[in-house]
Amino acid sequence: MTFQALLVEKGGDGAVSASVQEIDDARLPDGDVTVAVEYSTLNYKDGLCINGKGGLVRSFPHVPGVDFAGTVEASEDPRYRPGDRVVLTGWRVGEIWWGGFATRAKVKADWLVPLPDELSTRQAMAIGTAGLTSMLSVIALEKAGLSPLKGEVLVTGAAGGVGSVGVALLARLGYSVAAVTGRSDAAGYLRQLGAETIVDRSELSEANSRPLESERWAGAIDAVGGDMLARVLKQTKYGGAVAAVGLAAGAAVPSFTVIPFLLRGVSLLGIDSVMRPYEQRVDAWNRIAADLPMEKLEAMVVEHRLSDLPELANRILDGKVKGRVVIDVNA
């Protein structure tokens, strides 16, 4: 038997190329659950893997795709049976293990999560790692004491995948959401998702040497990092919290200061979705099924085929992808 996949290869000159190919099943990794993949999605990591950047792919040829959803075809693990619908995000699948940009995948059972009945496999990939990360951020902020009564919540990088789902989730839960974007055409889109205020990226992107600024945000989801994260921390209200989920502006925070922590009791919450324990993943997916407005989710989605991925990979690395890209691997 064979399956179709986007195969990334490295030539003798070190050049990396990606193309859709027919691959023999015997080349699949030695996992214990085989999944007929129906949909995948595009993340920033996928852009790096397809282009051979960032050192994420260690062995070529390689099938990227850090997320996928589909139906179990065969299982050596009693937790899963043929016909079960499953979703996978994280665990470095698509980086060091063949991933979801294929019509078939073979993985470890521990990495899978049963898909809630309320979600289709397409919706699961409209959510993907980005949406899971957003939900984990909301849960962490709630545990830190955030509630709609405490004031505005800021979402940076709001037009991206994590940000888009974050805006929609928070608005659905009754929060007043302020969305940060540098895209002039994104304001209408973000308001449709539920943002009440649009903040131009330029207002927060420049370093500020002051240890504190005027209090404004009850909490925040930050997908940008860099000086913007420092500015957000300085503007967070007493007792507020910021969930850090990304580093689009870089890992370093040159204008960082501990003063917001010491004088305002602000909390900085690190959000990882790659290695999250199974129970927390199940809880988060169930919360997504209950709390994410699916009509708004659909407004974020643009659907593509496997053959579109090389071009899409360049676009996401250049910051030119808005919302959620869903890959129909069978198209």
Short mmCIF file of the C-alpha atoms (twelve columns), coordinates in Angstrom:
data_MODEL
# 
_entry.id   MODEL 
# 
loop_
_atom_site.group_PDB 
_atom_site.id 
_atom_site.type_symbol 
_atom_site.label_atom_id 
_atom_site.label_alt_id 
_atom_site.label_comp_id 
_atom_site.label_asym_id 
_atom_site.label_seq_id 
_atom_site.Cartn_x 
_atom_site.Cartn_y 
_atom_site.Cartn_z 
_atom_site.pdbx_PDB_model_num 
ATOM 1   C CA . MET A 1   0.000   0.000  0.000  1 
ATOM 2   C CA . THR A 2   1.048   3.578  -0.573 1 
ATOM 3   C CA . PHE A 3   0.045   7.014  0.650  1 
ATOM 4   C CA . GLN A 4   0.547   10.587 -0.507 1 
ATOM 5   C CA . ALA A 5   2.708   12.984 1.477  1 
ATOM 6   C CA . LEU A 6   4.681   16.181 1.243  1 
ATOM 7   C CA . LEU A 7   8.250   14.872 1.332  1 
ATOM 8   C CA . VAL A 8   11.071  17.236 2.272  1 
ATOM 9   C CA . GLU A 9   14.458  16.186 0.880  1 
ATOM 10  C CA . LYS A 10  17.995  17.536 1.123  1 
ATOM 11  C CA . GLY A 11  20.283  17.364 -1.881 1 
ATOM 12  C CA . GLY A 12  24.016  16.727 -1.915 1 
ATOM 13  C CA . ASP A 13  24.587  20.479 -2.101 1 
ATOM 14  C CA . GLY A 14  22.549  20.989 1.077  1 
ATOM 15  C CA . ALA A 15  19.589  22.525 -0.738 1 
ATOM 16  C CA . VAL A 16  16.179  21.571 0.675  1 
ATOM 17  C CA . SER A 17  13.172  20.893 -1.552 1 
ATOM 18  C CA . ALA A 18  9.600   19.753 -0.883 1 
ATOM 19  C CA . SER A 19  7.150   17.981 -3.182 1 
ATOM 20  C CA . VAL A 20  4.067   15.766 -2.995 1 
ATOM 21  C CA . GLN A 21  5.029   12.132 -3.586 1 
ATOM 22  C CA . GLU A 22  3.560   8.634  -3.444 1 
ATOM 23  C CA . ILE A 23  5.280   6.773  -0.593 1 
ATOM 24  C CA . ASP A 24  5.246   3.098  0.358  1 
ATOM 25  C CA . ASP A 25  3.651   2.254  3.724  1 
ATOM 26  C CA . ALA A 26  6.807   0.378  4.712  1 
ATOM 27  C CA . ARG A 27  8.555   3.725  5.151  1 
ATOM 28  C CA . LEU A 28  6.206   4.856  7.957  1 
ATOM 29  C CA . PRO A 29  7.776   5.152  11.432 1 
ATOM 30  C CA . ASP A 30  7.463   2.306  13.929 1 
ATOM 31  C CA . GLY A 31  4.434   3.579  15.862 1 
ATOM 32  C CA . ASP A 32  1.572   1.556  17.350 1 
ATOM 33  C CA . VAL A 33  -1.436  3.414  15.853 1 
ATOM 34  C CA . THR A 34  -1.994  4.004  12.137 1 
ATOM 35  C CA . VAL A 35  -4.265  6.932  11.299 1 
ATOM 36  C CA . ALA A 36  -5.971  7.788  8.032  1 
ATOM 37  C CA . VAL A 37  -5.297  11.520 8.083  1 
ATOM 38  C CA . GLU A 38  -8.134  13.721 6.867  1 
ATOM 39  C CA . TYR A 39  -6.938  17.230 7.687  1 
ATOM 40  C CA . SER A 40  -3.815  18.997 8.874  1 
ATOM 41  C CA . THR A 41  -2.967  22.650 9.368  1 
ATOM 42  C CA . LEU A 42  -0.087  25.086 8.975  1 
ATOM 43  C CA . ASN A 43  1.982   26.395 11.885 1 
ATOM 44  C CA . TYR A 44  5.115   28.544 11.993 1 
ATOM 45  C CA . LYS A 45  7.149   25.418 12.834 1 
ATOM 46  C CA . ASP A 46  5.833   23.794 9.663  1 
ATOM 47  C CA . GLY A 47  7.181   26.700 7.658  1 
ATOM 48  C CA . LEU A 48  10.599  26.136 9.192  1 
ATOM 49  C CA . CYS A 49  10.487  22.373 8.605  1 
ATOM 50  C CA . ILE A 50  9.403   22.635 4.965  1 
ATOM 51  C CA . ASN A 51  12.261  25.047 4.295  1 
ATOM 52  C CA . GLY A 52  14.821  23.115 6.353  1 
ATOM 53  C CA . LYS A 53  15.333  26.034 8.726  1 
ATOM 54  C CA . GLY A 54  15.737  26.267 12.481 1 
ATOM 55  C CA . GLY A 55  17.380  22.868 12.883 1 
ATOM 56  C CA . LEU A 56  14.005  21.257 13.661 1 
ATOM 57  C CA . VAL A 57  14.328  18.456 11.103 1 
ATOM 58  C CA . ARG A 58  17.251  16.214 11.932 1 
ATOM 59  C CA . SER A 59  16.843  13.469 9.362  1 
ATOM 60  C CA . PHE A 60  15.942  13.613 5.660  1 
ATOM 61  C CA . PRO A 61  13.823  12.696 3.785  1 
ATOM 62  C CA . HIS A 62  11.063  13.888 6.100  1 
ATOM 63  C CA . VAL A 63  7.295   14.377 6.206  1 
ATOM 64  C CA . PRO A 64  6.424   17.546 8.191  1 
ATOM 65  C CA . GLY A 65  3.093   18.537 9.726  1 
ATOM 66  C CA . VAL A 66  2.957   19.039 13.490 1 
ATOM 67  C CA . ASP A 67  -0.843  18.601 13.676 1 
ATOM 68  C CA . PHE A 68  -3.334  16.195 12.179 1 
ATOM 69  C CA . ALA A 69  -6.821  14.778 12.701 1 
ATOM 70  C CA . GLY A 70  -8.321  11.652 11.235 1 
ATOM 71  C CA . THR A 71  -9.619  8.145  11.848 1 
ATOM 72  C CA . VAL A 72  -7.757  5.180  13.305 1 
ATOM 73  C CA . GLU A 73  -7.071  2.490  10.677 1 
ATOM 74  C CA . ALA A 74  -5.159  0.020  12.870 1 
ATOM 75  C CA . SER A 75  -4.003  -0.043 16.483 1 
ATOM 76  C CA . GLU A 76  -1.773  -2.225 18.629 1 
ATOM 77  C CA . ASP A 77  -2.903  -0.255 21.701 1 
ATOM 78  C CA . PRO A 78  -6.188  -1.168 23.425 1 
ATOM 79  C CA . ARG A 79  -7.075  2.497  23.962 1 
ATOM 80  C CA . TYR A 80  -7.804  2.958  20.260 1 
ATOM 81  C CA . ARG A 81  -9.769  0.907  17.766 1 
ATOM 82  C CA . PRO A 82  -10.341 1.230  14.011 1 
ATOM 83  C CA . GLY A 83  -12.923 3.926  13.378 1 
ATOM 84  C CA . ASP A 84  -11.996 6.079  16.381 1 
ATOM 85  C CA . ARG A 85  -11.594 9.772  15.534 1 
ATOM 86  C CA . VAL A 86  -8.396  11.255 16.937 1 
ATOM 87  C CA . VAL A 87  -6.375  14.444 16.972 1 
ATOM 88  C CA . LEU A 88  -2.642  14.923 17.439 1 
ATOM 89  C CA . THR A 89  -0.728  18.088 18.263 1 
ATOM 90  C CA . GLY A 90  2.813   18.428 19.513 1 
ATOM 91  C CA . TRP A 91  5.204   15.748 20.814 1 
ATOM 92  C CA . ARG A 92  7.649   16.936 18.116 1 
ATOM 93  C CA . VAL A 93  5.680   15.073 15.471 1 
ATOM 94  C CA . GLY A 94  6.427   16.748 12.143 1 
ATOM 95  C CA . GLU A 95  9.870   17.679 13.461 1 
ATOM 96  C CA . ILE A 96  11.709  14.498 14.495 1 
ATOM 97  C CA . TRP A 97  8.840   12.103 13.628 1 
ATOM 98  C CA . TRP A 98  6.955   11.917 10.337 1 
ATOM 99  C CA . GLY A 99  3.880   14.090 10.630 1 
ATOM 100 C CA . GLY A 100 0.505   15.068 9.274  1 
ATOM 101 C CA . PHE A 101 1.191   16.415 5.781  1 
ATOM 102 C CA . ALA A 102 0.197   13.000 4.473  1 
ATOM 103 C CA . THR A 103 -2.835  10.808 3.933  1 
ATOM 104 C CA . ARG A 104 -1.515  8.286  6.457  1 
ATOM 105 C CA . ALA A 105 0.479   8.593  9.700  1 
ATOM 106 C CA . LYS A 106 1.819   6.105  12.237 1 
ATOM 107 C CA . VAL A 107 2.433   7.369  15.762 1 
ATOM 108 C CA . LYS A 108 2.572   6.402  19.421 1 
ATOM 109 C CA . ALA A 109 -0.804  5.997  21.120 1 
ATOM 110 C CA . ASP A 110 0.299   8.223  24.013 1 
ATOM 111 C CA . TRP A 111 0.419   11.194 21.636 1 
ATOM 112 C CA . LEU A 112 -3.201  10.944 20.484 1 
ATOM 113 C CA . VAL A 113 -6.320  12.476 22.020 1 
ATOM 114 C CA . PRO A 114 -9.864  11.258 21.288 1 
ATOM 115 C CA . LEU A 115 -11.670 13.943 19.331 1 
ATOM 116 C CA . PRO A 116 -14.726 15.342 21.181 1 
ATOM 117 C CA . ASP A 117 -17.992 14.336 19.516 1 
ATOM 118 C CA . GLU A 118 -18.913 17.986 18.976 1 
ATOM 119 C CA . LEU A 119 -15.926 18.593 16.664 1 
ATOM 120 C CA . SER A 120 -15.302 17.407 13.115 1 
ATOM 121 C CA . THR A 121 -11.788 16.543 11.992 1 
ATOM 122 C CA . ARG A 122 -11.791 19.686 9.856  1 
ATOM 123 C CA . GLN A 123 -12.768 21.836 12.817 1 
ATOM 124 C CA . ALA A 124 -10.067 20.168 14.891 1 
ATOM 125 C CA . MET A 125 -7.463  21.360 12.398 1 
ATOM 126 C CA . ALA A 126 -9.003  24.797 12.142 1 
ATOM 127 C CA . ILE A 127 -8.180  24.825 15.865 1 
ATOM 128 C CA . GLY A 128 -4.901  22.848 15.848 1 
ATOM 129 C CA . THR A 129 -1.890  23.677 17.990 1 
ATOM 130 C CA . ALA A 130 -2.727  27.377 17.713 1 
ATOM 131 C CA . GLY A 131 -6.199  26.952 19.179 1 
ATOM 132 C CA . LEU A 132 -5.042  24.464 21.797 1 
ATOM 133 C CA . THR A 133 -2.367  26.940 22.881 1 
ATOM 134 C CA . SER A 134 -4.973  29.696 23.118 1 
ATOM 135 C CA . MET A 135 -7.232  27.514 25.268 1 
ATOM 136 C CA . LEU A 136 -4.340  26.522 27.528 1 
ATOM 137 C CA . SER A 137 -3.568  30.244 27.905 1 
ATOM 138 C CA . VAL A 138 -7.154  31.068 28.881 1 
ATOM 139 C CA . ILE A 139 -7.196  28.220 31.417 1 
ATOM 140 C CA . ALA A 140 -3.903  29.425 32.934 1 
ATOM 141 C CA . LEU A 141 -5.162  33.016 33.133 1 
ATOM 142 C CA . GLU A 142 -8.368  31.858 34.815 1 
ATOM 143 C CA . LYS A 143 -6.356  29.890 37.382 1 
ATOM 144 C CA . ALA A 144 -4.315  33.047 38.007 1 
ATOM 145 C CA . GLY A 145 -7.534  34.867 38.924 1 
ATOM 146 C CA . LEU A 146 -8.574  36.550 35.668 1 
ATOM 147 C CA . SER A 147 -12.292 37.192 35.208 1 
ATOM 148 C CA . PRO A 148 -14.342 39.423 32.870 1 
ATOM 149 C CA . LEU A 149 -15.055 41.824 35.748 1 
ATOM 150 C CA . LYS A 150 -11.384 42.760 36.111 1 
ATOM 151 C CA . GLY A 151 -11.096 44.687 32.861 1 
ATOM 152 C CA . GLU A 152 -9.667  44.547 29.356 1 
ATOM 153 C CA . VAL A 153 -7.627  41.584 28.173 1 
ATOM 154 C CA . LEU A 154 -4.987  42.154 25.512 1 
ATOM 155 C CA . VAL A 155 -4.110  39.735 22.707 1 
ATOM 156 C CA . THR A 156 -0.923  40.457 20.742 1 
ATOM 157 C CA . GLY A 157 -0.279  39.070 17.279 1 
ATOM 158 C CA . ALA A 158 -4.048  38.925 17.132 1 
ATOM 159 C CA . ALA A 159 -4.425  38.248 13.400 1 
ATOM 160 C CA . GLY A 160 -2.285  35.114 13.606 1 
ATOM 161 C CA . GLY A 161 -3.496  31.630 14.446 1 
ATOM 162 C CA . VAL A 162 -3.038  31.732 18.226 1 
ATOM 163 C CA . GLY A 163 -4.251  35.300 18.438 1 
ATOM 164 C CA . SER A 164 -7.353  34.778 16.295 1 
ATOM 165 C CA . VAL A 165 -8.587  31.865 18.373 1 
ATOM 166 C CA . GLY A 166 -7.646  33.714 21.574 1 
ATOM 167 C CA . VAL A 167 -9.743  36.727 20.607 1 
ATOM 168 C CA . ALA A 168 -12.752 34.545 19.740 1 
ATOM 169 C CA . LEU A 169 -12.472 32.467 22.925 1 
ATOM 170 C CA . LEU A 170 -12.101 35.425 25.261 1 
ATOM 171 C CA . ALA A 171 -14.959 37.344 23.641 1 
ATOM 172 C CA . ARG A 172 -17.229 34.293 23.898 1 
ATOM 173 C CA . LEU A 173 -16.371 34.000 27.605 1 
ATOM 174 C CA . GLY A 174 -17.475 37.587 28.215 1 
ATOM 175 C CA . TYR A 175 -14.151 39.421 28.257 1 
ATOM 176 C CA . SER A 176 -13.551 42.857 26.797 1 
ATOM 177 C CA . VAL A 177 -10.801 42.109 24.274 1 
ATOM 178 C CA . ALA A 178 -8.197  44.472 22.860 1 
ATOM 179 C CA . ALA A 179 -6.396  43.080 19.810 1 
ATOM 180 C CA . VAL A 180 -2.917  44.153 18.694 1 
ATOM 181 C CA . THR A 181 -2.081  44.021 14.998 1 
ATOM 182 C CA . GLY A 182 0.208   45.716 12.530 1 
ATOM 183 C CA . ARG A 183 -1.983  44.799 9.560  1 
ATOM 184 C CA . SER A 184 -4.129  47.656 8.335  1 
ATOM 185 C CA . ASP A 185 -6.632  45.263 6.748  1 
ATOM 186 C CA . ALA A 186 -7.140  43.125 9.886  1 
ATOM 187 C CA . ALA A 187 -9.315  45.431 11.990 1 
ATOM 188 C CA . GLY A 188 -12.645 44.310 10.516 1 
ATOM 189 C CA . TYR A 189 -11.648 40.655 10.777 1 
ATOM 190 C CA . LEU A 190 -10.682 41.040 14.450 1 
ATOM 191 C CA . ARG A 191 -13.893 42.887 15.287 1 
ATOM 192 C CA . GLN A 192 -15.859 40.033 13.719 1 
ATOM 193 C CA . LEU A 193 -14.043 37.659 16.074 1 
ATOM 194 C CA . GLY A 194 -15.124 39.772 19.047 1 
ATOM 195 C CA . ALA A 195 -12.401 42.367 19.616 1 
ATOM 196 C CA . GLU A 196 -13.779 45.618 21.036 1 
ATOM 197 C CA . THR A 197 -10.563 47.637 20.666 1 
ATOM 198 C CA . ILE A 198 -7.875  47.525 17.960 1 
ATOM 199 C CA . VAL A 199 -4.379  48.515 19.108 1 
ATOM 200 C CA . ASP A 200 -1.824  49.378 16.445 1 
ATOM 201 C CA . ARG A 201 1.356   47.364 16.851 1 
ATOM 202 C CA . SER A 202 3.451   50.536 16.770 1 
ATOM 203 C CA . GLU A 203 1.990   51.560 20.146 1 
ATOM 204 C CA . LEU A 204 3.702   48.627 21.865 1 
ATOM 205 C CA . SER A 205 6.590   47.534 19.660 1 
ATOM 206 C CA . GLU A 206 9.153   50.142 20.663 1 
ATOM 207 C CA . ALA A 207 11.265  49.700 23.785 1 
ATOM 208 C CA . ASN A 208 10.447  51.874 26.782 1 
ATOM 209 C CA . SER A 209 13.044  52.334 29.520 1 
ATOM 210 C CA . ARG A 210 10.509  53.178 32.236 1 
ATOM 211 C CA . PRO A 211 10.118  50.351 34.777 1 
ATOM 212 C CA . LEU A 212 6.314   50.795 34.854 1 
ATOM 213 C CA . GLU A 213 3.638   52.375 32.660 1 
ATOM 214 C CA . SER A 214 0.017   53.264 33.355 1 
ATOM 215 C CA . GLU A 215 -2.062  50.230 34.335 1 
ATOM 216 C CA . ARG A 216 -4.402  49.119 31.564 1 
ATOM 217 C CA . TRP A 217 -4.679  45.348 31.038 1 
ATOM 218 C CA . ALA A 218 -6.236  42.880 33.467 1 
ATOM 219 C CA . GLY A 219 -4.423  40.138 31.580 1 
ATOM 220 C CA . ALA A 220 -2.941  39.272 28.220 1 
ATOM 221 C CA . ILE A 221 -2.069  36.527 25.775 1 
ATOM 222 C CA . ASP A 222 1.233   37.440 24.135 1 
ATOM 223 C CA . ALA A 223 2.329   35.697 20.949 1 
ATOM 224 C CA . VAL A 224 5.024   38.243 20.077 1 
ATOM 225 C CA . GLY A 225 7.652   38.362 22.816 1 
ATOM 226 C CA . GLY A 226 10.527  40.819 22.557 1 
ATOM 227 C CA . ASP A 227 9.992   44.420 23.625 1 
ATOM 228 C CA . MET A 228 6.243   44.090 23.178 1 
ATOM 229 C CA . LEU A 229 6.103   41.538 26.005 1 
ATOM 230 C CA . ALA A 230 8.037   43.924 28.236 1 
ATOM 231 C CA . ARG A 231 5.656   46.779 27.408 1 
ATOM 232 C CA . VAL A 232 2.611   44.586 28.111 1 
ATOM 233 C CA . LEU A 233 4.008   43.529 31.501 1 
ATOM 234 C CA . LYS A 234 4.622   47.161 32.430 1 
ATOM 235 C CA . GLN A 235 1.002   48.038 31.562 1 
ATOM 236 C CA . THR A 236 -0.634  45.089 33.322 1 
ATOM 237 C CA . LYS A 237 -2.816  45.945 36.306 1 
ATOM 238 C CA . TYR A 238 -2.008  45.024 39.881 1 
ATOM 239 C CA . GLY A 239 -2.405  41.264 40.340 1 
ATOM 240 C CA . GLY A 240 -2.831  40.654 36.614 1 
ATOM 241 C CA . ALA A 241 -1.237  37.930 34.535 1 
ATOM 242 C CA . VAL A 242 0.294   37.552 31.075 1 
ATOM 243 C CA . ALA A 243 0.397   34.223 29.218 1 
ATOM 244 C CA . ALA A 244 3.500   34.044 27.000 1 
ATOM 245 C CA . VAL A 245 2.962   31.783 23.988 1 
ATOM 246 C CA . GLY A 246 5.284   32.975 21.220 1 
ATOM 247 C CA . LEU A 247 8.347   34.881 20.092 1 
ATOM 248 C CA . ALA A 248 7.494   36.396 16.710 1 
ATOM 249 C CA . ALA A 249 9.558   39.469 17.667 1 
ATOM 250 C CA . GLY A 250 12.395  37.408 19.141 1 
ATOM 251 C CA . ALA A 251 13.260  35.477 22.289 1 
ATOM 252 C CA . ALA A 252 15.208  38.288 23.920 1 
ATOM 253 C CA . VAL A 253 13.390  40.936 25.964 1 
ATOM 254 C CA . PRO A 254 15.945  43.777 26.098 1 
ATOM 255 C CA . SER A 255 13.763  46.180 28.077 1 
ATOM 256 C CA . PHE A 256 12.663  43.528 30.568 1 
ATOM 257 C CA . THR A 257 12.468  44.476 34.244 1 
ATOM 258 C CA . VAL A 258 11.257  42.594 37.322 1 
ATOM 259 C CA . ILE A 259 9.545   45.711 38.685 1 
ATOM 260 C CA . PRO A 260 6.019   44.708 37.498 1 
ATOM 261 C CA . PHE A 261 6.392   41.471 39.455 1 
ATOM 262 C CA . LEU A 262 7.665   43.160 42.604 1 
ATOM 263 C CA . LEU A 263 5.481   46.278 42.749 1 
ATOM 264 C CA . ARG A 264 2.280   45.099 41.059 1 
ATOM 265 C CA . GLY A 265 2.317   41.363 41.706 1 
ATOM 266 C CA . VAL A 266 2.041   40.641 37.987 1 
ATOM 267 C CA . SER A 267 2.447   36.986 36.919 1 
ATOM 268 C CA . LEU A 268 4.161   35.783 33.750 1 
ATOM 269 C CA . LEU A 269 2.751   32.407 32.703 1 
ATOM 270 C CA . GLY A 270 4.717   30.227 30.304 1 
ATOM 271 C CA . ILE A 271 2.463   28.210 27.973 1 
ATOM 272 C CA . ASP A 272 3.770   25.045 26.335 1 
ATOM 273 C CA . SER A 273 1.508   22.859 24.204 1 
ATOM 274 C CA . VAL A 274 4.091   20.419 22.836 1 
ATOM 275 C CA . MET A 275 4.663   18.205 25.884 1 
ATOM 276 C CA . ARG A 276 1.409   18.754 27.799 1 
ATOM 277 C CA . PRO A 277 0.225   15.685 29.745 1 
ATOM 278 C CA . TYR A 278 -2.669  13.725 28.284 1 
ATOM 279 C CA . GLU A 279 -5.233  14.727 30.947 1 
ATOM 280 C CA . GLN A 280 -4.606  18.438 30.393 1 
ATOM 281 C CA . ARG A 281 -4.948  17.993 26.637 1 
ATOM 282 C CA . VAL A 282 -8.288  16.222 27.040 1 
ATOM 283 C CA . ASP A 283 -9.543  18.969 29.367 1 
ATOM 284 C CA . ALA A 284 -8.455  21.681 26.934 1 
ATOM 285 C CA . TRP A 285 -10.082 20.006 23.922 1 
ATOM 286 C CA . ASN A 286 -13.311 19.581 25.862 1 
ATOM 287 C CA . ARG A 287 -13.217 23.271 26.820 1 
ATOM 288 C CA . ILE A 288 -12.643 24.198 23.182 1 
ATOM 289 C CA . ALA A 289 -15.658 22.134 22.112 1 
ATOM 290 C CA . ALA A 290 -17.777 23.922 24.724 1 
ATOM 291 C CA . ASP A 291 -16.436 27.489 24.551 1 
ATOM 292 C CA . LEU A 292 -15.150 28.253 21.057 1 
ATOM 293 C CA . PRO A 293 -17.814 29.802 18.785 1 
ATOM 294 C CA . MET A 294 -17.651 27.582 15.716 1 
ATOM 295 C CA . GLU A 295 -19.227 30.180 13.434 1 
ATOM 296 C CA . LYS A 296 -16.337 32.516 14.252 1 
ATOM 297 C CA . LEU A 297 -13.853 29.694 13.822 1 
ATOM 298 C CA . GLU A 298 -15.075 29.199 10.263 1 
ATOM 299 C CA . ALA A 299 -14.465 32.882 9.547  1 
ATOM 300 C CA . MET A 300 -10.754 32.324 10.281 1 
ATOM 301 C CA . VAL A 301 -10.309 29.373 7.922  1 
ATOM 302 C CA . VAL A 302 -8.708  29.229 4.491  1 
ATOM 303 C CA . GLU A 303 -8.484  25.723 3.015  1 
ATOM 304 C CA . HIS A 304 -5.571  24.451 0.894  1 
ATOM 305 C CA . ARG A 305 -4.085  21.250 -0.562 1 
ATOM 306 C CA . LEU A 306 -0.784  19.464 0.117  1 
ATOM 307 C CA . SER A 307 0.663   20.889 -3.097 1 
ATOM 308 C CA . ASP A 308 0.114   24.446 -1.828 1 
ATOM 309 C CA . LEU A 309 2.332   23.944 1.219  1 
ATOM 310 C CA . PRO A 310 5.755   24.999 -0.173 1 
ATOM 311 C CA . GLU A 311 4.384   28.443 -1.065 1 
ATOM 312 C CA . LEU A 312 2.390   28.698 2.164  1 
ATOM 313 C CA . ALA A 313 5.522   27.867 4.158  1 
ATOM 314 C CA . ASN A 314 7.269   30.928 2.764  1 
ATOM 315 C CA . ARG A 315 4.242   33.107 3.459  1 
ATOM 316 C CA . ILE A 316 3.921   32.097 7.098  1 
ATOM 317 C CA . LEU A 317 7.630   32.731 7.705  1 
ATOM 318 C CA . ASP A 318 7.167   36.200 6.183  1 
ATOM 319 C CA . GLY A 319 4.212   36.915 8.502  1 
ATOM 320 C CA . LYS A 320 1.730   36.993 5.621  1 
ATOM 321 C CA . VAL A 321 -0.714  34.299 6.799  1 
ATOM 322 C CA . LYS A 322 -3.898  35.465 8.553  1 
ATOM 323 C CA . GLY A 323 -6.126  33.264 10.642 1 
ATOM 324 C CA . ARG A 324 -6.106  29.480 10.267 1 
ATOM 325 C CA . VAL A 325 -4.926  27.465 7.286  1 
ATOM 326 C CA . VAL A 326 -6.546  24.025 7.005  1 
ATOM 327 C CA . ILE A 327 -4.924  21.431 4.743  1 
ATOM 328 C CA . ASP A 328 -7.225  18.880 3.117  1 
ATOM 329 C CA . VAL A 329 -4.633  16.152 2.591  1 
ATOM 330 C CA . ASN A 330 -6.936  14.174 0.286  1 
ATOM 331 C CA . ALA A 331 -7.742  17.032 -2.080 1 
# 
